């Protein structure tokens, strides 16, 4: 019997802005990206209950690197306990956190660094056109001297 698994193509991008980082989660579909938001929200990476959707398949939020790493660790622990707890029966409890730390570090390394691009709305600039600026050499004999 052949079993076909759907490979999820969710990508994480990080933009560093001082001590804060902006995280972008991009999936093939909105339905694929949204559970990632809820996982990161539930594990404390963000306090933003509603994701800020950039387009149909990408959302972003602001956080700190330590909060994101801690959320990756908690998500890894939950994934191990929910899907593979039978493999750890009778073993010491330190194995799961150690494995979760490695998984979280790998997930952080797989995040793609993106350069910071300031998003500016042209509609909110309140700019007015008042003409052009020109620099001309002033006329030195402009009526300051009397002719003899």
Phi, psi and omega per residue, in radians:
X1 nan 2.219 3.137
X2 -1.666 2.320 3.106
X3 -2.013 2.241 3.141
X4 -1.789 2.165 3.110
X5 -1.794 2.369 3.082
X6 -1.424 2.080 3.116
X7 -1.467 2.161 -3.126
X8 -1.448 2.312 -3.106
X9 -1.929 0.939 3.114
X10 -1.541 2.255 3.138
X11 -2.029 2.523 3.119
X12 -2.030 2.233 3.102
X13 -2.049 2.512 -3.135
X14 -2.217 2.347 3.037
X15 -2.052 2.090 -3.120
X16 -1.483 2.262 3.119
X17 -2.376 1.391 -3.074
X18 1.216 -2.264 -3.137
X19 -1.424 -0.276 3.114
X20 -1.687 2.758 3.044
X21 -2.300 2.579 3.016
X22 -1.800 2.241 -3.087
X23 -1.891 2.283 3.071
X24 -2.001 2.231 3.067
X25 -1.961 2.157 -3.105
X26 -2.158 2.202 3.079
X27 -2.095 3.071 3.063
X28 -1.232 -0.572 3.113
X29 -2.392 2.899 3.087
X30 -1.132 -0.649 -3.141
X31 -1.150 -0.427 3.112
X32 -1.441 -0.609 -3.089
X33 -1.439 -0.582 -3.038
X34 -1.066 -0.715 3.088
X35 -1.078 -0.495 3.082
X36 -1.138 -0.719 3.082
X37 -1.037 -0.833 -3.097
X38 -1.141 -0.609 3.082
X39 -1.115 -0.832 -3.127
X40 -1.191 -0.622 3.079
X41 -1.144 -0.828 -3.119
X42 -1.151 -0.459 -3.139
X43 -1.718 0.186 2.957
X44 1.531 0.232 3.114
X45 -1.267 -0.512 -3.134
X46 -2.516 2.706 3.035
X47 -1.773 0.040 -3.076
X48 -1.433 1.821 -3.066
X49 -1.187 -0.633 3.112
X50 -1.839 2.181 -3.128
X51 -1.173 2.600 3.072
X52 -1.592 1.778 -3.070
X53 -1.372 2.156 3.091
X54 -1.407 -0.763 3.039
X55 -2.577 -2.860 -3.053
X56 -1.177 -0.390 -3.048
X57 -2.166 0.051 -3.061
X58 -2.289 2.312 3.012
X59 -2.238 2.873 -3.135
X60 -2.451 2.799 3.020
X61 -2.742 2.822 3.123
X62 -1.795 2.490 3.114
X63 -2.811 -2.975 3.017
X64 -1.993 2.716 -3.095
X65 -1.023 -0.732 -3.113
X66 -1.128 -0.682 3.112
X67 -1.150 -0.706 3.136
X68 -1.145 -0.772 3.124
X69 -1.093 -0.737 3.119
X70 -1.108 -0.671 3.099
X71 -1.172 -0.676 3.067
X72 -1.077 -0.704 3.132
X73 -1.122 -0.809 -3.141
X74 -1.115 -0.704 3.107
X75 -1.119 -0.671 3.127
X76 -1.157 -0.732 3.105
X77 -1.061 -0.807 3.123
X78 -1.092 -0.702 3.114
X79 -1.102 -0.724 3.122
X80 -1.145 -0.822 -3.102
X81 -1.138 -0.718 -3.105
X82 -1.261 -0.589 -2.997
X83 -1.907 -0.415 -3.011
X84 -2.363 0.424 -3.083
X85 -1.124 -0.495 -3.138
X86 -1.114 -0.450 3.134
X87 -1.307 -0.291 -3.073
X88 -1.902 0.139 3.136
X89 -1.133 2.309 3.120
X90 1.419 0.016 3.130
X91 -1.802 2.814 -3.138
X92 -1.115 2.604 -3.070
X93 -1.211 -0.251 -3.088
X94 -1.322 -0.242 -3.123
X95 -1.166 -0.730 -3.096
X96 -1.141 -0.863 3.101
X97 -1.086 -0.626 3.119
X98 -1.146 -0.731 3.092
X99 -1.169 -0.690 3.122
X100 -1.121 -0.666 3.092
X101 -1.074 -0.737 3.119
X102 -1.150 -0.723 3.131
X103 -1.143 -0.702 3.131
X104 -1.170 -0.714 3.109
X105 -1.112 -0.708 3.107
X106 -1.143 -0.723 3.124
X107 -1.116 -0.643 3.106
X108 -1.179 -0.702 3.101
X109 -1.133 -0.515 -3.129
X110 -1.378 -0.158 3.072
X111 -1.194 2.362 -3.103
X112 -1.612 2.218 3.092
X113 -1.314 2.303 3.130
X114 -2.077 2.454 3.082
X115 -1.220 2.634 3.137
X116 -1.310 2.259 3.073
X117 -2.193 2.050 3.140
X118 -1.256 2.225 3.124
X119 -1.592 2.073 -3.107
X120 -2.122 2.268 3.080
X121 -1.576 2.150 -3.122
X122 -1.165 -0.520 -3.123
X123 -1.165 -0.421 -3.072
X124 -1.794 0.220 -3.106
X125 -1.404 -0.378 -3.113
X126 0.935 0.795 3.124
X127 -1.662 2.540 3.107
X128 -2.228 2.460 3.077
X129 -1.571 2.143 -3.131
X130 -2.038 0.276 3.120
X131 2.041 -2.803 -3.132
X132 -1.971 2.729 3.115
X133 -1.843 2.257 3.123
X134 -2.250 2.612 3.049
X135 -2.038 2.112 3.133
X136 -2.158 2.591 3.092
X137 -1.297 2.202 3.132
X138 -1.197 2.558 3.116
X139 -1.324 2.089 -3.083
X140 -1.335 -0.405 3.126
X141 -1.810 0.883 -3.034
X142 -1.683 0.986 3.063
X143 1.423 0.184 3.130
X144 -1.433 -0.381 -3.121
X145 -1.908 2.603 3.043
X146 -1.628 2.471 3.103
X147 -1.522 2.503 -3.101
X148 -1.755 nan nan
